Every structure is written in C-alpha cells, then in structure tokens.
C-alpha cells in the first residue's frame, strides 16, 4: 500500500524522518545500555521516537514505515522492560494506538488518493475523447466549408456558363474551373467527339507550368473507356487497375485519373479528364463535383448548339441552305471594309435562273424548288474558301468572292453557268400540235391516230442562268453600288439572250 507518486513528500523529508527515527532509537538504546539516565530523559527520547515513527507513516513508503515502526516498538519495549515505569507503559500503549491510527489514516488517504487518481484518469480519458470529438468536428466543419466553397464555385460557374454561347469559350471555361475546383491535378483535358471520324479531339486543356505541352490530341485508353461506358472513372493507381494496360507516357507520369463523360441527352459528346502523378490523389467527392460540373457544361453546350442552330436558321434560307439576303449584305459590308484597309479587290456575282416563272407554271412549284436546290448546290461547290453564296430573292442568287479581281470572278461565273447547264436537270414535255389534229379530222383521218403521232413530239425544257459580275474598287466603292452594277450587267445578259455572263 503506497501513495501515488503525485502525493509523495519531498525527497529530503522522506530520508530525514527515517534517519531521525533510527538515531532516536539508537540514542535510546545507548542510554539503556551504557548510561543511567533519568526516567524523564528516557521518556523524552521515547516520545520523540513515537512522534517520528508516526510521522514516518505519512512520508515514507508503507514497507519502510512498517520496518521503522517495528524498530521503534522493539526499542520502546526494551526500555519498558528495563525500567518498568507506568510512564513507559503508557507510552508503549500510546505508541501502539498511534501507529494503528496512522496506518488506518494512511489507508484512508491511500484509498482517497486512489479514487482521485482514478477520477483524474477518467477525466483525462474523457478529455481525450472530447479532444477527438472536437478534432472530428473540426474536420467535418472543414469538409463542409470545402463543400460549401465548391458549391459556391459551381454556382458561379453556372452563371458564367449561362452567359456563354460560343463552344470554344465554354470549353476553356470548363477546363479552367475544373482545374481549380478539383485541384491536386497536373493536367485537365476536354475532348469532344469529332462527328466525321467518330474519334475524340482535344478542344481545350489546362496544365501546371512544369508540365510539357500536350501532344496526345485524341485521348488515350482512359478517355476511350469513359466514352465507351458512358460512366465516370476514378483510378487512384493505374498500375493496380486490371482494366487498363500500364504504359510509359512520353509526356508525363500518370498514376491517378479522374474523368467524366460529357453527355448531350443520352449520347456521349466528349470527355473531361484530370490526372496526377501522385497515387491516390482523388476522392469520391472529387468525382461527384466533377460530375456536377459536367452536367452544367452539358447544359451550356446544348444551349450553345441551339443558339448556333437558331442563328443559322435565322441567317439561312430554308429551301436552298444558302445565306439570306440581309446577313449576306452585312457580310458584304464587312468584307468591303476589310478590303479597303488592305487595298484588295472584292468581286460580286449576281445570277438569275432563266425563264423560271415559265418553268414553275409548266412543271409546278415542286419542280421549281428542285431547280433552286440544284443551283444552290452548284454554287456551294464553286465558291472558294472565304467566299459566300446567298439567295438574293426568288430565283436570284448572289456570290461573294473576296480577293478576286473581276477577270477571275468572270471565270468563276462562267464555270457556274456551265455547271448549271450540265448538272441541273431540266424537264421534258409534249409539244402541242393542235393544227395538225384539225387537218387530220377535216381530211377524214382518225383523230386517235393523230393524237398518237402528237404524243411522240417531245420538247425538253433546259435550266440555264444569266450572270452579272462587278468588282470593288473598279466598278463601285460601296456595297449597294456594287450590287447595282452587278444587277445591271445581269439584265444585260438577259437582254442579250440569257445563259450568258456579262462582266463589263
């Protein structure tokens, strides 16, 4: 039975009290053996030994206190046996009672201290638990704050995407925001599906400064996997994922990959992918936020395509697919402004389908629409890159040829005339022969036989165009004046017999 270390007396007192008790016992023994002291002296030394023995139970360990008490008891019993005085008898009895009381008090103190130590230990354990709970709460709060910050960023991204209608601007914003929103990445890539070869094509990217330029423009096995499965992908160690073959990248080291498909409706339109050289870089929360971001991007891309389609329909003739008159004139004005700054020529061709009203009246409007579509297709094949073709009105078409002088524009107009005559199919009709039928009836012939002969007379209605050519700055300095000159030359071609090109 020992006191806890926290309640032990100073080291000096713990050694001084036992030493003093031993000296007192030794002094008492010496007095009894070698001297004849008075009973008062013996009693005084005995009381001192009793007091030190009782105090030893307060400062010394239990084993030491027991040994010291036995020594003191033996010494006092010896003194009592040697002198046999009532005073020593009382001292010996008082010593026994005092030691018993000190031992009992020590036990009570020990039990109380044990309880206090247990309580202190419980408090420490409770404090540890509360500290852990506080740490977990702080971690949860930090996670919630991080999520709140991400959701705030997503709200800002949604607002920014809602203001964009250009596909490339949407792509650049998507990779920039994904790179900062997820973090922990070396590279962020956005691939879109090219409709012609049906393969991925890199449209926007974001990378750390230390990463070299991106050379893989068509994605890799991770991007193709996402495109094929239509599901998000999270790989925290590419070397341990059996779905993929570990390859050494010539551009950068890749150990962690996170990617989501860009879905337009149910069809995959692209893949947004981030990767890092650190294994275990991404979490499920990262994947969830990236998926939400892709939903926003998908909505923005859909809106951009609808906006582009609306603009195209607003600027395009529904029958021929060519530019309408008003947007064509706007493009002509911009082109003339550019040409005037660069001192470059601009040519304009105005053409009209010959006898189109008669063709419509004879064969119907459906046949006339087919002719207009065929002429428009010829114009699309002839107009060079940078040029434009439009439907000016009715059966009139207009062609814009930047950087072409009048002579070359006249050659293009002649090519258009020849292609229309060769490629646009005409119609055949039976030519009426009313006078021959009447003569057959008067001569007694059979009208039925006459109609049979008339049915064999077939007339072909060809499709031709007349064209007028005007050039800037030789013929006119303004857009409307240029159109007026081309229109005058068009009517000169019509007046000269149609199916002609007039350029001067």
Secondary structure, 3 states (H helix, E strand, C coil): CCCCHHHCCCHHHHHHHHHHHHHHHHHHHHHHHHCCCCHHHHHHHHHHHHHHHHHHHHHCCHHHHHHHHHHHHHHHHHHHHHHCCHHHHHHHHHHHHHHHHHHHHHHHHHHHHHHHHHHHHHHHHHHHHHHHHHHHHHHHHHHHHHHHHHHHHHHHHHHHHHCCCCHHHHHHHHHHHHHHHHCCCCEEEEEEEECCCCEEEEEEEEECCCCCCCCCCCCCHHHHHHHHHCCCEEECCCCCCCCCCCCCCCCCCCCEEEEEEEEECCEEEEEEEEEECCCCCCCHHHHHHHHHHHHHHHHHHHHHHHHHHHHHHHHECCCCCCECHHHHHHHHHHHHHHHHHHCCCEEEEEEEECCHHHHHHHHCHHHHHHHHHHHHHHHHHHCCCCCEEEEEECCEEEEEEECCCHHHHHHHHHHHHHHHHHHCCCEEEECCCHHHHHHHHHCCCCHHHHHHHHHCCEEEECCCEEEEEEEECCCCCCHHHHHHHHHHHHHHHHHCCCCCEECC
